[in-house]
Amino acid sequence: MLCNSLSKNFDGSIHKLMQIIFDVKSMQLSMVQLQIDVDQFKLEELTLSRIAQAQELHNKIKELRENYKAKKTNKKAHLKKIESLGKKLFDIIARESDIDPDDLSEIDDEVSQVGFVLEDLKDIAFAYGQLQEAASSEVDPIHCLYNSLKTNIEVLDHNSDMFNIVNAYAQNGFRHQNNKYYSIAVQEVFKVNNQAKSDETFQQMSNRRLLWYGYRSINYARALSHGLRPNPENVEGK
């Protein structure tokens, strides 16, 4: 793969980080985990414009769902519309679904789940798009990918205070009676100076403690280049 090429411009840890963030196999595996039929919907076909179409349908389904709950219009007609739009949505992203169109609780669960799916697909599409640009660039591909993140990344010394703090948080947070057969090790800690602005929701938080943010490798490219964002609004209480 492209990211297996060696780069003389970066610390080995940053080079490895780029490999993890832009790993094609991880992207493909994530699509399978998201219940996307990868035989019908190839990674190469995943574009932000296609996801935008799906997002528009998803928003219409959410609106119809809310109107259904509020009893503003004919319920039977609403369920038919929701079923029709749902089929179109699943066709666009080739997602498998066997929900009962007459069961509103199943519809609610699926609408919430699809919100997360679309966000993850956006992240995969962005990362893969950056990877394609790097492949066609005359610049060192790893350097090109690093620049696309619009972020300065520093590898912390293992003897530094911050590394020790993060390591302590990791070890203490992992201690649980169910984890007695497992252990974890912090290999590297990266200090990120992001040029993008995180969502205002995070900026307005008064809590400045060190927290874990539940991202997978597929999410980091867009998060680093565009800033952190809260969970999709369609999932309540998260």
URUR-V338430 format. One record per residue. N is the residue number from 1. OMEGA is omega in whole degrees, -180 to 180 (999 if undefined). Layout:
# URUR-V338430
n-><N	N>
omega-><OMEGA	OMEGA>
This chain:
# URUR-V338430
n-><1	2	3	4	5	6	7	8	9	10	11	12	13	14	15	16	17	18	19	20	21	22	23	24	25	26	27	28	29	30	31	32	33	34	35	36	37	38	39	40	41	42	43	44	45	46	47	48	49	50	51	52	53	54	55	56	57	58	59	60	61	62	63	64	65	66	67	68	69	70	71	72	73	74	75	76	77	78	79	80	81	82	83	84	85	86	87	88	89	90	91	92	93	94	95	96	97	98	99	100	101	102	103	104	105	106	107	108	109	110	111	112	113	114	115	116	117	118	119	120	121	122	123	124	125	126	127	128	129	130	131	132	133	134	135	136	137	138	139	140	141	142	143	144	145	146	147	148	149	150	151	152	153	154	155	156	157	158	159	160	161	162	163	164	165	166	167	168	169	170	171	172	173	174	175	176	177	178	179	180	181	182	183	184	185	186	187	188	189	190	191	192	193	194	195	196	197	198	199	200	201	202	203	204	205	206	207	208	209	210	211	212	213	214	215	216	217	218	219	220	221	222	223	224	225	226	227	228	229	230	231	232	233	234	235	236	237	238>
omega-><-178	-173	175	178	-178	177	180	-173	-173	170	-178	-179	178	177	180	178	178	178	-179	-177	-175	-180	-176	-180	178	178	-179	179	180	178	177	180	177	179	174	178	-175	174	178	-172	-178	178	-179	-178	-178	180	180	179	178	178	178	176	179	180	178	177	179	179	178	178	178	180	178	179	180	178	178	-179	-178	179	-179	-178	-179	-175	-178	179	180	179	178	179	179	179	-179	180	178	179	178	180	-178	176	-178	-177	178	179	179	179	179	-179	176	-176	179	-178	-175	-180	177	178	179	-179	-177	179	178	-179	-179	176	177	-179	-179	178	179	179	175	-179	179	-180	180	-178	-179	177	177	179	178	178	180	-179	-178	-178	176	179	174	-174	179	178	179	180	179	180	-179	180	179	-174	172	-176	-180	177	-177	176	-177	178	-177	180	-177	177	-179	178	180	179	179	178	-179	-178	-179	180	-178	-176	179	-176	179	-178	-175	179	-176	175	177	178	176	-178	180	172	-178	174	-173	173	-171	178	180	179	176	179	-177	179	179	-177	-177	-179	179	-178	-178	-180	177	-178	175	179	-170	178	170	-177	-178	-175	-168	-177	-180	179	-179	-176	-177	-179	179	178	179	177	180	-176	-176	178	-175	174	-179	999>
